[in-house]
Amino acid sequence: MRAYVELIRVPGVVNVTASQLFARLPLGMLSLAILLHVQARTGSYAVAGAVVAATSIGEAVAMPMTARLLGRIGMVPTLVSAAVINGICMLALAFVHVPATALMVLGFGIGASVPPLLPAVRALYPQMVPGDGLRALFALDTTAQELIWVIGPVAATFLASAISTAIPLLFSAAVTVVGTVWFLLSARRLRPAIVPNTVAFGRVLANPAVILAMVASLALVASFMALEVGVLALFGNHNLSAGVALGVASLGSLIGGVLFGHRRLGVRGLAISMTVVATGTAVFGLVDGYGLQLTALFVSGLGFAPALAALYVMVSHEIAEHSTAEAFGWLNSGALVGGAMGTALGGVIVDSYSTFAVIMVSAGLALAAACTPLIARTAGPVGGLSRERETCEV
């Protein structure tokens, strides 16, 4: 805990972290908000899942390119233009009445215009806190971002149930624009000098650490998004109960990040963290009673943030400064592709089979994520991952 206390004393850390978290709050609401809104409009989880998947694919495709623009035209024009377009697309989805295909196009537009705040701030962090403090800063960021997933689902389901399914989309549009402006004002003195990336686009994918992190985060996020569909289907019209359940899982991730996110996990610790996610998810599908289900979801969340923090630190150690924004853009894309797969697969399984089936698929995806660092170690050492193993504390 001392590492966190020392970290918040660094000028600018609290303000930059808080502003980017607020700007990204809609990400914790958006998939569920779209799922609820489209399902209410069409009556189909499959269509709703397809629109959410299109949103994730749009962000996955665009994020590496918008992240690269940060180093070409700067943060202000990139983030402001993306935020405005993103808000307009969300307003359109909230109000227009169009066929399913057009809804998917709008979803793709929402995803493609998400401001690249994540790669921006994570490329900024090494400039703010060099040396050993970087691990604690990544852990703080990854842990604090769980507030997005604690608050977001509850807010989305409450607003949708109490007022209208369009309201969470309107709220998300407003927060995106206001939060992006706040972040830019917070980072105006701390922003590192723009370092144009002269390396060919996509060359960063040749780094084994980036590939490992992408695959692991893809499977882990796919697991969570499939679980989100399962939770929503399980509780049916009790949308607030579903939102609370997802918020409890994220609360577990928040606490897990505080307790373990700053530690050097190593290969074994990374695999254990993701196995905890898989085990808790499987137990959630097997038990009855809301209290037991919430407990299982809380346990499943404990390993989520520590695993992601370890992956981010590994990538940061292995990538040159001029490529960090693009690397984190690709890492974010991997997670988004996983989210698209998990949501689309979850919607089809719920409509075709059962809620229990999609929860078990979610557990299986988390278990697959847990296997990736073990497979990577068998194939050979992977940069930062091998160094993490030498100083394993878990």
RONU-994122 format. One record per residue (C-alpha): residue number from 1; z, y, x. Coordinates in Angstrom, 1 decimal, always signed. Layout:
N
   i     zz     yy     xx
 NUM      Z      Y      X
...
This chain:
394
   i     zz     yy     xx
   1   +0.0   +0.0   +0.0
   2   +0.6   +2.3   +2.9
   3   -3.1   +2.3   +3.6
   4   -3.8   +3.7   +0.2
   5   -1.1   +6.4   +0.6
   6   -2.6   +7.5   +3.9
   7   -6.1   +7.5   +2.4
   8   -5.4   +9.8   -0.5
   9   -4.1  +12.4   +2.0
  10   -7.6  +12.7   +3.5
  11   -9.1  +16.0   +2.2
  12  -11.8  +15.3   -0.5
  13  -11.1  +11.6   -1.0
  14   -9.3  +11.9   -4.4
  15  -11.7  +14.5   -5.8
  16  -14.9  +12.7   -4.8
  17  -13.6   +9.3   -5.9
  18  -12.4  +10.7   -9.3
  19  -15.6  +12.6  -10.0
  20  -17.9   +9.7   -9.3
  21  -15.7   +7.4  -11.3
  22  -15.9   +9.7  -14.3
  23  -19.6  +10.1  -14.0
  24  -20.0   +6.3  -13.9
  25  -17.7   +5.7  -16.9
  26  -20.7   +5.2  -19.2
  27  -21.6   +2.1  -17.1
  28  -18.4   +0.4  -18.5
  29  -19.5   +1.3  -22.1
  30  -23.3   +1.1  -22.0
  31  -24.0   -2.6  -22.1
  32  -21.5   -3.2  -24.9
  33  -22.6   +0.0  -26.7
  34  -26.2   -1.0  -26.7
  35  -25.3   -4.6  -27.7
  36  -23.3   -3.4  -30.7
  37  -25.8   -0.7  -31.7
  38  -28.9   -2.9  -31.5
  39  -27.2   -6.0  -33.0
  40  -26.1   -3.8  -35.9
  41  -29.7   -2.5  -36.3
  42  -31.5   -5.8  -36.0
  43  -28.9   -8.5  -36.8
  44  -29.8  -10.5  -33.7
  45  -27.8  -11.1  -30.6
  46  -30.9  -12.3  -28.9
  47  -32.7   -9.0  -29.4
  48  -29.6   -7.0  -28.5
  49  -29.2   -9.0  -25.3
  50  -32.9   -8.5  -24.5
  51  -32.5   -4.7  -24.8
  52  -29.4   -4.8  -22.5
  53  -31.3   -7.0  -20.1
  54  -34.2   -4.5  -20.1
  55  -31.6   -1.7  -19.3
  56  -30.3   -3.7  -16.3
  57  -33.8   -4.6  -15.1
  58  -34.8   -0.9  -15.2
  59  -31.8   +0.1  -13.1
  60  -32.3   -2.8  -10.7
  61  -36.0   -1.8  -10.2
  62  -35.3   +1.9   -9.8
  63  -32.0   +2.0   -8.0
  64  -33.3   +1.2   -4.4
  65  -36.0   +3.8   -4.9
  66  -33.8   +6.5   -6.3
  67  -31.2   +5.7   -3.6
  68  -33.9   +6.2   -0.9
  69  -34.8   +9.6   -2.5
  70  -31.2  +10.7   -1.7
  71  -32.3  +10.9   +2.0
  72  -35.7  +12.4   +1.2
  73  -35.1  +15.2   -1.3
  74  -31.3  +15.4   -1.3
  75  -28.5  +14.5   -3.6
  76  -28.7  +17.5   -5.9
  77  -32.3  +17.2   -7.2
  78  -32.1  +13.4   -7.3
  79  -28.9  +13.1   -9.2
  80  -29.4  +16.0  -11.6
  81  -32.9  +15.0  -12.7
  82  -31.8  +11.4  -13.1
  83  -28.8  +12.4  -15.2
  84  -30.8  +14.6  -17.5
  85  -33.5  +11.9  -18.1
  86  -30.8   +9.3  -18.6
  87  -29.0  +11.4  -21.3
  88  -32.3  +12.0  -23.2
  89  -33.1   +8.3  -23.2
  90  -29.6   +7.4  -24.6
  91  -30.0  +10.0  -27.3
  92  -33.4   +8.5  -28.3
  93  -31.9   +5.0  -28.5
  94  -29.1   +6.2  -30.7
  95  -31.3   +7.9  -33.3
  96  -34.8   +6.4  -33.3
  97  -35.8   +3.6  -35.6
  98  -38.5   +1.5  -33.8
  99  -39.5   -2.2  -33.3
 100  -37.7   -4.4  -30.9
 101  -40.3   -4.0  -28.2
 102  -39.9   -0.2  -28.3
 103  -36.1   -0.6  -28.1
 104  -36.6   -2.6  -24.9
 105  -38.8   +0.1  -23.5
 106  -36.0   +2.7  -24.2
 107  -33.5   +0.4  -22.7
 108  -35.6   +0.1  -19.5
 109  -35.8   +3.9  -19.4
 110  -32.0   +4.2  -19.6
 111  -31.6   +1.8  -16.8
 112  -34.3   +3.3  -14.6
 113  -32.8   +6.8  -14.9
 114  -29.2   +5.9  -14.1
 115  -28.1   +8.4  -11.4
 116  -27.7   +6.6   -8.0
 117  -24.1   +7.6   -7.7
 118  -22.9   +4.3   -6.3
 119  -25.2   +4.2   -3.2
 120  -24.7   +8.0   -2.8
 121  -20.9   +7.8   -2.6
 122  -20.8   +4.6   -0.6
 123  -23.2   +6.0   +2.0
 124  -20.9   +9.1   +2.0
 125  -17.6   +7.1   +2.6
 126  -18.2   +6.2   +6.3
 127  -18.6   +9.9   +7.0
 128  -15.4  +10.8   +5.2
 129  -13.1   +8.1   +6.6
 130  -14.3   +6.5   +9.8
 131  -12.8   +3.5  +11.6
 132  -10.2   +1.2  +10.0
 133   -9.7   +3.5   +7.0
 134  -13.1   +2.5   +5.7
 135  -11.9   -0.9   +4.5
 136   -9.1   +0.7   +2.5
 137  -11.5   +3.3   +1.1
 138  -14.0   +0.7   -0.1
 139  -11.1   -1.3   -1.6
 140   -9.7   +1.8   -3.3
 141  -13.2   +2.6   -4.7
 142  -13.8   -0.9   -5.9
 143  -10.4   -1.2   -7.4
 144  -10.4   +2.2   -9.0
 145  -13.8   +1.5  -10.6
 146  -12.2   -1.2  -12.6
 147  -10.8   +1.6  -14.7
 148  -14.4   +2.0  -15.9
 149  -14.4   -1.6  -17.2
 150  -10.8   -1.3  -18.6
 151  -11.5   +2.0  -20.5
 152  -15.2   +1.5  -21.3
 153  -15.2   -1.6  -23.5
 154  -12.2   -0.4  -25.5
 155  -13.7   +3.0  -26.0
 156  -17.1   +1.6  -26.9
 157  -15.7   -0.8  -29.5
 158  -13.3   +1.7  -30.9
 159  -15.9   +4.4  -31.4
 160  -18.4   +2.0  -32.8
 161  -15.9   +0.5  -35.3
 162  -14.2   +3.8  -36.3
 163  -17.2   +6.1  -36.5
 164  -20.7   +4.7  -35.8
 165  -22.4   +2.5  -33.3
 166  -24.5   +5.5  -32.2
 167  -21.4   +7.5  -31.1
 168  -20.7   +5.5  -27.8
 169  -24.3   +6.3  -26.7
 170  -23.9  +10.0  -27.4
 171  -20.6  +10.0  -25.6
 172  -22.1   +8.2  -22.6
 173  -25.0  +10.7  -22.4
 174  -22.5  +13.7  -22.3
 175  -20.3  +12.1  -19.7
 176  -23.2  +11.2  -17.4
 177  -24.4  +14.8  -17.2
 178  -21.0  +16.4  -16.9
 179  -19.7  +13.8  -14.5
 180  -22.7  +14.1  -12.2
 181  -22.4  +17.8  -11.9
 182  -18.6  +17.4  -11.2
 183  -19.4  +14.9   -8.4
 184  -22.0  +17.2   -6.8
 185  -19.5  +20.1   -6.8
 186  -16.8  +17.9   -5.3
 187  -19.1  +16.6   -2.5
 188  -20.7  +19.9   -1.6
 189  -18.6  +20.4   +1.5
 190  -18.2  +16.7   +2.4
 191  -21.8  +15.6   +2.0
 192  -23.1  +14.2   +5.2
 193  -26.3  +15.6   +6.8
 194  -29.4  +14.1   +5.2
 195  -30.7  +11.3   +7.5
 196  -34.3  +10.5   +6.6
 197  -34.9   +6.8   +6.7
 198  -38.0   +6.1   +8.8
 199  -37.6   +2.3   +8.4
 200  -40.1   +0.7   +6.0
 201  -38.9   +0.4   +2.5
 202  -37.3   -2.9   +1.8
 203  -36.9   -3.8   +5.5
 204  -33.1   -3.8   +5.0
 205  -33.5   -7.0   +3.0
 206  -34.2   -8.8   +6.3
 207  -30.4   -8.5   +7.1
 208  -28.6  -11.8   +6.1
 209  -25.5   -9.9   +5.2
 210  -27.4   -7.9   +2.5
 211  -29.0  -11.1   +1.2
 212  -25.7  -12.9   +1.0
 213  -24.0   -9.9   -0.8
 214  -26.9   -9.6   -3.2
 215  -26.8  -13.3   -4.2
 216  -23.1  -13.4   -4.5
 217  -22.8  -10.2   -6.6
 218  -25.8  -11.3   -8.7
 219  -24.1  -14.5   -9.8
 220  -20.7  -12.9  -10.2
 221  -21.9  -10.1  -12.4
 222  -24.1  -12.5  -14.4
 223  -21.0  -14.4  -15.1
 224  -19.1  -11.4  -16.4
 225  -22.0  -10.2  -18.6
 226  -22.5  -13.6  -20.1
 227  -18.8  -13.6  -20.8
 228  -19.1  -10.2  -22.5
 229  -21.6  -11.6  -25.0
 230  -19.4  -14.7  -25.6
 231  -16.3  -12.5  -26.2
 232  -18.1  -10.3  -28.6
 233  -19.5  -13.3  -30.5
 234  -16.1  -15.1  -30.5
 235  -14.3  -12.2  -32.2
 236  -17.2  -11.4  -34.5
 237  -16.6   -8.3  -36.5
 238  -13.3   -7.6  -34.8
 239  -14.9   -5.4  -32.2
 240  -11.7   -3.7  -31.1
 241  -10.2   -7.2  -30.3
 242  -13.3   -7.9  -28.2
 243  -13.0   -4.6  -26.4
 244   -9.3   -5.2  -25.6
 245  -10.1   -8.7  -24.3
 246  -12.7   -7.3  -21.9
 247  -10.4   -4.5  -20.9
 248   -7.7   -7.0  -20.0
 249  -10.1   -8.9  -17.8
 250  -10.9   -5.6  -16.0
 251   -7.2   -4.8  -15.8
 252   -6.7   -8.1  -13.9
 253   -9.5   -7.0  -11.6
 254   -7.8   -3.7  -11.1
 255   -4.5   -5.3  -10.1
 256   -6.2   -7.9   -7.9
 257   -8.0   -5.1   -6.1
 258   -4.7   -3.2   -5.5
 259   -3.0   -6.3   -4.2
 260   -5.8   -7.9   -2.2
 261   -8.8   -5.6   -2.0
 262   -7.7   -4.0   +1.3
 263   -7.1   -7.3   +3.1
 264   -9.6   -9.2   +5.3
 265  -10.5  -12.1   +3.1
 266  -12.8  -14.0   +5.3
 267  -15.1  -16.8   +4.1
 268  -12.3  -18.9   +2.6
 269  -10.6  -15.9   +0.9
 270  -13.9  -14.7   -0.6
 271  -14.7  -18.1   -2.0
 272  -11.1  -18.5   -3.4
 273  -11.4  -15.0   -5.1
 274  -14.5  -16.0   -7.0
 275  -13.1  -19.5   -7.8
 276  -10.2  -17.7   -9.5
 277  -12.8  -15.9  -11.7
 278  -14.5  -19.2  -12.6
 279  -11.2  -21.0  -13.4
 280   -9.8  -18.2  -15.6
 281  -13.1  -18.0  -17.5
 282  -13.2  -21.7  -18.2
 283   -9.5  -21.7  -19.4
 284  -10.4  -18.8  -21.7
 285  -13.0  -21.0  -23.4
 286  -10.6  -23.9  -23.8
 287   -7.4  -22.3  -25.1
 288   -6.6  -21.1  -28.7
 289   -4.5  -18.1  -29.6
 290   -5.2  -14.5  -28.7
 291   -2.3  -14.2  -26.3
 292   -3.4  -17.2  -24.2
 293   -6.9  -16.0  -24.3
 294   -5.9  -12.6  -22.9
 295   -3.8  -14.3  -20.2
 296   -6.8  -16.4  -19.1
 297   -9.0  -13.4  -19.0
 298   -6.5  -11.4  -17.0
 299   -6.3  -14.2  -14.4
 300  -10.1  -14.4  -14.3
 301  -10.2  -10.8  -13.4
 302   -7.8  -11.0  -10.5
 303  -10.5  -12.2   -8.0
 304  -13.3   -9.9   -9.1
 305  -12.6   -6.6   -7.3
 306  -11.3   -8.2   -4.0
 307  -14.5  -10.2   -3.8
 308  -16.8   -7.2   -4.3
 309  -14.8   -5.1   -1.9
 310  -15.2   -7.7   +0.8
 311  -19.0   -7.9   +0.2
 312  -19.3   -4.1   +0.4
 313  -17.4   -3.8   +3.7
 314  -19.5   -6.6   +5.1
 315  -22.7   -4.8   +4.3
 316  -21.3   -1.4   +5.6
 317  -20.5   -3.0   +9.0
 318  -24.0   -4.6   +9.3
 319  -26.3   -1.7   +8.3
 320  -27.3   +1.4  +10.3
 321  -26.3   +4.8   +8.9
 322  -29.8   +5.8   +7.9
 323  -30.2   +2.6   +5.8
 324  -26.8   +2.5   +4.1
 325  -27.9   +4.2   +0.8
 326  -30.9   +1.9   +0.4
 327  -28.8   -1.1   +1.3
 328  -26.2   -0.3   -1.3
 329  -29.1   +0.4   -3.7
 330  -30.4   -3.1   -3.2
 331  -26.9   -4.5   -3.5
 332  -26.5   -2.7   -6.8
 333  -29.9   -4.0   -7.9
 334  -28.8   -7.6   -7.2
 335  -25.8   -7.0   -9.4
 336  -27.9   -5.5  -12.1
 337  -30.4   -8.4  -12.1
 338  -27.4  -10.6  -12.5
 339  -26.2   -8.5  -15.4
 340  -29.6   -8.8  -17.1
 341  -29.8  -12.5  -16.6
 342  -26.2  -13.0  -17.9
 343  -26.7  -10.8  -21.0
 344  -30.1  -12.3  -21.9
 345  -29.0  -15.8  -21.3
 346  -25.7  -15.2  -23.2
 347  -27.6  -13.8  -26.2
 348  -29.9  -16.8  -26.4
 349  -27.1  -19.4  -25.9
 350  -24.9  -17.8  -28.6
 351  -27.8  -17.8  -31.1
 352  -29.0  -21.2  -30.2
 353  -25.8  -23.1  -29.4
 354  -22.3  -21.8  -29.5
 355  -19.8  -19.3  -28.2
 356  -18.1  -22.1  -26.2
 357  -21.3  -22.9  -24.5
 358  -21.9  -19.4  -23.2
 359  -18.3  -19.2  -21.9
 360  -18.8  -22.4  -20.0
 361  -22.1  -21.0  -18.6
 362  -20.2  -17.9  -17.5
 363  -17.6  -20.0  -15.7
 364  -20.4  -22.0  -14.0
 365  -22.1  -18.8  -12.7
 366  -18.8  -17.6  -11.2
 367  -18.4  -21.0   -9.5
 368  -22.0  -20.7   -8.1
 369  -21.0  -17.3   -6.7
 370  -18.0  -18.9   -5.0
 371  -20.3  -21.4   -3.3
 372  -22.5  -18.7   -1.7
 373  -20.2  -17.7   +1.3
 374  -19.5  -21.4   +2.0
 375  -23.2  -22.2   +2.1
 376  -23.8  -19.1   +4.3
 377  -21.2  -20.3   +6.7
 378  -22.7  -23.7   +6.9
 379  -26.2  -22.2   +7.6
 380  -24.8  -20.0  +10.4
 381  -22.6  -17.0  +11.0
 382  -23.5  -13.8   +9.0
 383  -22.6  -10.7  +10.9
 384  -19.6   -9.0   +9.3
 385  -18.7  -12.2   +7.5
 386  -18.1  -14.1  +10.7
 387  -16.0  -11.2  +12.0
 388  -14.0  -11.2   +8.8
 389  -13.3  -14.9   +9.3
 390  -11.7  -14.3  +12.7
 391   -9.1  -12.0  +11.3
 392   -8.5  -13.8   +8.0
 393   -5.3  -12.8   +6.3
 394   -5.7  -14.8   +3.1
